[in-house]
Amino acid sequence: MGLVEAWGSGIKRILNAAEEHGLPKPRFQEFDNMFRVELFRTNQVADQANQVTDQANPNPKN
């Protein structure tokens, strides 16, 4: 189908993207024949996401 750019290129691309954006290196964890990738973002991204959420829910219940 031509969907795969190159086998094994995804992890390298993730690491390069994090470095290019000045983010901490992602954490890779392997367990029980599975793996987890923990990605990090800047506070600016989190702040923008919170603003969008606040605008969508102007009267949150306390």
Secondary structure, DSSP 4 states (H G I P E B T S, - for coil): ----SSTTHHHHHHHHHHHHTTPPPPEEEEETTEEEEE----HHHHHHHHHHHHHH-SS---
